[in-house]
Amino acid sequence: MEPDLQSQNDADAGQGSLGPWAFLKASLPGGLHGAALQLILAWVAFQGLVSGAWALHLKALAGWSGLPRYWGEQLTARDVWELVVNGGLGERPLDLWTGLLAVVCLIWALWSGWRVQAHAAEVEPRFAPWGWALLDALLLGVLPNALLAFLLTRFLGFLASTGIQGLGWTHLVLGTVVRLTALSAFLLQWWLCRANRAASKVGGWRLGSWGALFLHLWRSFLRLWLHPIQWTALLVGGLLVRLGLHAVALGLAWRWGGGSSVRVWAFLLLQLFAAAGAAWFMGWMLRVVGRFWHHDAELQREIARLKGRAMGVEHG
């Protein structure tokens, strides 16, 4: 459990704390049962149900346009224009069922992820810390991550403007990776904040006092930024793995083509397997974050206990 936030000393922040890499191996088990399995099923449902509902929506729109209504159609630019303008896709990009399924599956995935992390952190997965921590992350994570992403993309843009061959594509690819990594870092800040709030004995936004709130925010901020290399490596690596799984599925589908319903269903299965693999990897990351937070919280509690004992001896 996290020590009383009032007893944490800023000067000892991060003292002796292990980085997240130390918990990679220990966090591997447990990815296929309980909340972790629900996390996988939620993202598979999001991929399959939402994609299927949107495909049916497109099929309905195509019936009002000049497009043929059969599987395996290779769309040209004119066909896309026909679908967007005459078919009404520009006015109705989503139908009711697609949006509803997306919201339900996303909430299911986010809550299952919180349960996975809470189990690893040995805290209770309550709704209040989950919600308040999102506001914490907005305060702590938006500005530094957006600033770093802006500076890195501007630097890549400067390199691309030199006209050296290959730097334009480097700017496009790495710029996308930088922006997505900044978004992942914001989510990571949310994960750290909600674990800290869940362990507090006092609820509410201020955690009982403005001082407790400040210490909570400060400690959550340092848990991310005291290990920038390790967290960045994990975020970028996880991003590349998840994108890579979907890229492999899309690449195979491109090679196979969509000339038959069998190939279309095979492509859908590939996407579902890619979604399941990406969700398992996300669950692994959540367990790493939970174990890292638990270690750091225990360390801070031990430091506070030892300092309290030392102060008692001095006064005695």
Secondary structure, DSSP 8 states (H G I E B T S, - for coil): ----GGG--GGGTTTT---GGGGTTTTSS-SSSTHHHHHHHHHHHIIIIIHHHHHHHHHHHHTTTTS--STT----HHHHHIIIIIS-TTT-SS-HHHHHHHHHHHHHHHHHHHHHHHHHHTS---HHHHHHHHHHHHHHHHHHHHHHHHHHHHHHHHHHHTT-TTHHHHHHHHHHHHHHHHHHHHHHHHHHHHHHHHH-SS-SSSTTSHHHHHHHHHHHHHHHHTSHHHHHHHHHHHHHHHHHHHHHHHHHHHHH-SSSHHHHHHHHHHHHHHHHHHHHHHHHHHHHHHHHHHHHHHHHHHHHHHHHHHHHHHH-
